[in-house]
Amino acid sequence: MCLRNLRWAAAGLVATLASMATPAKSEAAVQVLIEQYLLSGPNAGQTVGPTISLNQTGSGFLNFSTNSSSVWTNDTTRQFDVNISMLTNNASATTSASFNNQVNVSTTANFDGTRGLRLVLTDDGFTAPAGTATAFVQNTAGASNALGTDGAGNNVAIVTGQSITQLLNTPLTTPATSTDAKATGTTVAGSLTPTATHSNPGSSGANAATSSLTTEGFSTYAIQQIIQVWATPTGAGTIGGSQAFGGTFGSAINLNPNLNTVPTPAGLVLALTALPVLGLRRRFRSKA
C-alpha cells in the first residue's frame, strides 16, 4: 500500500510540474483593417471614407465581411463591398508558417475607377520552434478579374494587386484586438519583403517577393500583410454595380532551426526528474 501511495504521489507531482511548465496558449487574435484611398491626383494615396477594423480570434479558416460593419455599409459614397477568406496555421509551432488571404471585391453603383482598396491583415498567433536561427519570408500577389469584356472581347478594366509581408515582434504595441486602430509593433529586422505586384490581364502569373533574416531568440511573432487592390477602367465598356474582382495574397514563412542551440525540451526535463522516484520504487520492491 505504501508503494502504491508513493507511486500516485510521484505521478501527481510530475503532472503538476508539467502543467506549470507548459501554460495554455491563448487563441490568436486576427485583425483585418479596410479602407478606400484615392488612386491619382494631388491627394493620391489619401484615405477616403471610413476605415473599419474587423476582428476575430482563432485559426484555420476565418471569414470577414464589410457587410458586418454598419460604419461601412452606411457610407453611401463607398465604391466597394469586401469579403475575405483567410487560411492561417497559427495554432502550433511549425517551421512552415502560412497566412493566405483571398480578397473578393464587389463594386457598388458608385464605382468610377478613382478609388482603390487598402487592407492590413495581422495575425499575432505564430510561434517559432525552439532554436530557430533563420527565417525566409515569401510574399505573393495574384489579381483576379471578373469585371467582364465588351462586345469585341476587350477587358473593361485591368485589375492590379500589390502586397508586402512583414513579421512583427509580439506582444504587439497596438494589439490585433483593437477595433479602432491598426495593429502595430516593432518589425523583426530584415523581414519586410519587397512589393509583389500582379495585373490581370497583363502579368503571366502570380508575382512573388522574398526576404530573409537571421535572428537570435526568435520565438513568438505576428504576420502582417499590407495589400492594395484596384481596377483601372480601359474605356472598352462600363462597369456597374455588383461586378467582381480581387486577388489572392499569401505569406509563407520558412524557419530553419539551429540544432546546436535547441534547449532541452520541458518534457525531457520532467522525465529526468521522475527517474529517482522510479529508482526508489524498484529499491523498495527488491527489499520487500
C-alpha positions as MATLAB code, in Angstrom:
seq = 'MCLRNLRWAAAGLVATLASMATPAKSEAAVQVLIEQYLLSGPNAGQTVGPTISLNQTGSGFLNFSTNSSSVWTNDTTRQFDVNISMLTNNASATTSASFNNQVNVSTTANFDGTRGLRLVLTDDGFTAPAGTATAFVQNTAGASNALGTDGAGNNVAIVTGQSITQLLNTPLTTPATSTDAKATGTTVAGSLTPTATHSNPGSSGANAATSSLTTEGFSTYAIQQIIQVWATPTGAGTIGGSQAFGGTFGSAINLNPNLNTVPTPAGLVLALTALPVLGLRRRFRSKA';
ca = [
       0.000    0.000    0.000;
       2.865    2.347    0.866;
       4.447    1.745   -2.521;
       1.151    2.384   -4.318;
       0.650    5.676   -2.480;
       4.209    6.704   -3.310;
       3.633    5.923   -6.970;
       0.451    8.034   -7.135;
       2.121   10.886   -5.292;
       5.029   10.851   -7.740;
       2.660   10.817  -10.726;
       0.723   13.751   -9.300;
       3.930   15.721   -8.763;
       5.070   15.140  -12.349;
       1.650   16.156  -13.723;
       1.650   19.317  -11.638;
       5.128   20.272  -12.828;
       4.114   19.586  -16.443;
       1.094   21.864  -16.219;
       3.288   24.618  -14.761;
       5.977   24.187  -17.447;
       3.553   24.284  -20.406;
       0.956   27.041  -19.866;
      -2.090   27.053  -22.116;
      -1.645   29.097  -25.292;
      -4.345   31.725  -25.780;
      -6.163   31.929  -29.090;
      -4.572   34.088  -31.762;
      -6.080   37.492  -32.426;
      -6.621   38.423  -36.082;
      -7.388   41.904  -37.376;
      -8.458   42.991  -40.861;
      -8.270   46.760  -41.396;
     -10.013   48.019  -44.577;
     -10.124   51.458  -46.188;
     -10.557   53.144  -49.582;
      -7.952   55.522  -50.989;
      -7.559   57.873  -53.951;
      -5.663   56.420  -56.894;
      -4.476   59.628  -58.538;
      -4.344   63.407  -58.326;
      -2.665   65.669  -55.761;
      -4.131   63.606  -52.914;
      -3.206   60.186  -54.317;
      -2.968   57.607  -51.549;
      -5.194   59.599  -49.200;
      -7.879   57.659  -47.356;
     -11.476   58.407  -48.380;
     -14.492   57.401  -46.331;
     -14.413   55.215  -43.227;
     -11.634   52.919  -42.045;
     -13.001   49.810  -40.363;
     -11.445   47.070  -38.253;
     -12.835   43.526  -38.361;
     -11.617   41.277  -35.531;
     -11.730   37.576  -34.723;
      -9.791   35.006  -32.709;
      -8.875   31.532  -33.882;
      -7.006   29.596  -36.560;
      -7.650   27.625  -39.723;
     -10.401   29.066  -41.950;
     -11.734   32.506  -40.994;
     -14.082   34.814  -42.916;
     -14.506   38.587  -42.765;
     -17.038   40.839  -44.498;
     -17.627   44.585  -44.658;
     -21.342   43.730  -44.565;
     -20.878   43.122  -40.826;
     -19.881   46.775  -40.293;
     -22.670   49.357  -40.187;
     -19.995   52.076  -40.372;
     -19.033   50.726  -43.811;
     -22.481   49.921  -45.150;
     -23.902   53.273  -44.018;
     -21.328   55.132  -46.134;
     -23.386   55.969  -49.217;
     -20.271   57.042  -51.166;
     -18.418   53.719  -50.863;
     -17.373   52.104  -54.130;
     -16.780   48.567  -52.836;
     -18.011   45.804  -50.574;
     -15.391   43.280  -49.487;
     -15.222   39.670  -48.295;
     -12.012   38.000  -47.136;
     -11.487   34.238  -46.899;
      -8.477   33.564  -44.678;
      -6.454   30.428  -44.008;
      -3.869   30.554  -41.228;
      -1.891   27.806  -39.468;
      -1.102   29.846  -36.358;
      -2.264   27.118  -33.951;
       1.084   25.387  -33.365;
       4.821   25.936  -33.595;
       5.925   24.978  -37.104;
       8.877   25.512  -39.412;
       6.441   26.320  -42.252;
       4.028   29.071  -41.247;
       1.433   30.315  -43.726;
      -1.068   33.173  -43.864;
      -3.190   33.212  -47.029;
      -5.996   35.601  -47.918;
      -8.492   35.618  -50.763;
      -9.874   39.157  -51.210;
     -13.218   39.266  -53.031;
     -14.429   42.727  -54.041;
     -17.865   43.696  -55.325;
     -18.388   47.115  -56.903;
     -21.255   49.369  -55.882;
     -23.232   51.673  -58.174;
     -20.793   54.460  -57.157;
     -17.775   52.809  -58.808;
     -15.879   55.148  -61.132;
     -12.312   53.849  -61.001;
     -10.978   56.693  -58.828;
     -10.534   54.622  -55.677;
      -8.595   51.572  -54.630;
      -8.775   49.323  -51.586;
      -6.115   49.057  -48.899;
      -6.166   46.190  -46.417;
      -3.864   45.476  -43.466;
      -4.228   41.927  -42.161;
      -2.497   40.931  -38.924;
      -2.333   37.559  -37.142;
      -0.497   37.637  -33.801;
      -0.544   33.910  -33.049;
       2.632   32.426  -34.572;
       5.332   30.565  -32.653;
       8.771   29.600  -33.930;
      10.187   26.211  -32.901;
      12.889   26.376  -30.245;
      16.309   27.303  -31.600;
      15.115   28.989  -34.805;
      18.001   30.982  -36.249;
      16.976   31.914  -39.796;
      13.669   32.886  -41.389;
      12.770   33.169  -45.078;
       9.676   35.248  -45.822;
       7.928   34.856  -49.174;
       5.123   37.176  -50.228;
       2.894   36.517  -53.254;
       0.188   38.502  -55.049;
      -2.238   37.325  -57.721;
      -5.036   39.519  -59.126;
      -8.415   38.158  -60.239;
     -10.675   39.889  -62.759;
     -14.328   39.087  -63.378;
     -15.353   42.580  -64.479;
     -16.126   41.332  -67.964;
     -15.455   42.370  -71.562;
     -17.111   44.492  -74.215;
     -18.732   43.143  -77.366;
     -15.329   42.786  -79.038;
     -13.882   40.760  -76.169;
     -11.805   43.560  -74.687;
     -11.486   43.701  -70.915;
     -13.388   46.627  -69.425;
     -10.744   47.040  -66.705;
      -7.297   45.928  -65.606;
      -7.123   44.680  -62.027;
      -3.886   45.104  -60.078;
      -2.977   43.623  -56.733;
       0.054   44.515  -54.623;
       1.203   43.212  -51.268;
       4.085   43.149  -48.834;
       4.648   40.949  -45.800;
       6.445   41.718  -42.573;
       6.913   39.962  -39.247;
       6.234   41.859  -36.035;
       7.525   41.054  -32.562;
       4.827   40.091  -30.072;
       3.253   41.275  -27.907;
       2.213   43.996  -30.334;
       2.284   47.684  -29.419;
      -1.270   48.155  -30.707;
      -2.952   44.740  -30.358;
      -4.758   42.894  -33.115;
      -7.856   43.049  -30.914;
      -8.075   46.819  -31.453;
     -11.338   47.897  -33.055;
     -10.294   51.466  -33.873;
      -6.579   51.397  -34.768;
      -4.251   49.369  -36.970;
      -2.274   46.632  -35.215;
       1.318   47.816  -34.848;
       4.586   46.606  -33.393;
       8.320   46.537  -33.944;
       9.268   44.907  -37.231;
      11.533   41.871  -36.989;
      14.682   43.189  -38.651;
      15.059   42.006  -42.241;
      11.571   40.505  -42.523;
       9.952   43.221  -44.684;
       9.577   41.854  -48.216;
       9.736   43.825  -51.451;
       6.341   44.568  -53.030;
       4.782   41.765  -55.065;
       2.627   43.040  -57.946;
       0.307   41.237  -60.342;
      -2.079   42.585  -63.002;
      -4.949   40.779  -64.726;
      -4.817   40.870  -67.698;
      -1.156   41.694  -68.006;
       1.131   39.559  -65.857;
       1.693   35.946  -66.811;
       1.350   34.623  -63.262;
       1.315   35.468  -59.583;
       4.288   37.544  -58.516;
       6.461   36.546  -55.561;
       8.901   38.558  -53.471;
      11.204   37.095  -50.813;
      13.220   38.395  -47.889;
      15.439   36.546  -45.417;
      16.736   37.353  -41.972;
      18.959   35.930  -39.307;
      17.516   36.254  -35.846;
      18.538   35.321  -32.329;
      15.991   34.331  -29.736;
      13.185   34.219  -32.319;
      10.093   32.852  -30.548;
       6.619   34.376  -30.963;
       5.650   36.741  -33.759;
       2.834   38.209  -35.834;
       2.497   38.088  -39.617;
       1.196   41.267  -41.223;
       0.148   41.656  -44.853;
      -0.386   45.086  -46.402;
      -2.494   44.782  -49.563;
      -3.642   47.227  -52.220;
      -6.006   46.185  -54.997;
      -7.716   48.328  -57.629;
      -9.455   48.200  -61.005;
      -8.482   50.613  -63.791;
     -11.203   51.051  -66.467;
      -9.877   50.641  -70.017;
     -12.686   52.579  -71.692;
     -13.802   49.467  -73.527;
     -17.071   49.319  -71.631;
     -18.873   50.352  -68.477;
     -18.563   48.848  -65.017;
     -21.752   48.857  -62.993;
     -22.593   47.685  -59.511;
     -22.147   44.119  -58.244;
     -19.179   43.396  -60.524;
     -16.381   41.263  -59.069;
     -12.606   41.449  -58.835;
      -9.953   40.870  -56.171;
      -6.906   38.745  -55.606;
      -5.118   36.057  -53.645;
      -2.289   37.113  -51.341;
      -0.015   34.764  -49.466;
       2.700   34.865  -46.829;
       4.915   31.811  -46.352;
       7.477   31.711  -43.548;
      10.138   29.003  -43.595;
      12.138   28.734  -40.390;
      15.475   26.960  -40.164;
      16.364   25.746  -36.665;
      19.934   25.827  -35.421;
      20.181   22.392  -33.843;
      23.199   23.386  -31.758;
      21.115   25.823  -29.743;
      17.969   23.781  -29.133;
      17.321   23.725  -25.362;
      16.359   20.571  -23.503;
      12.606   20.080  -24.012;
      10.481   20.597  -20.910;
       9.066   17.074  -21.214;
      12.551   15.577  -21.112;
      13.418   17.588  -18.008;
      10.303   16.240  -16.291;
      11.125   12.682  -17.343;
      14.612   13.014  -15.895;
      13.100   14.461  -12.696;
      10.926   11.364  -12.346;
      13.794    8.870  -12.681;
      14.875    8.985   -8.995;
      11.261    8.218   -7.978;
      11.134    5.193  -10.271;
      14.503    4.008   -8.972;
      13.282    4.376   -5.388;
      10.272    2.237   -6.175;
      12.456   -0.553   -7.578;
      14.652   -0.406   -4.465;
      11.613   -0.793   -2.160;
      10.362   -3.705   -4.268;
      13.742   -5.534   -4.061;
      13.657   -5.282   -0.260;
      10.087   -6.487    0.084;
];
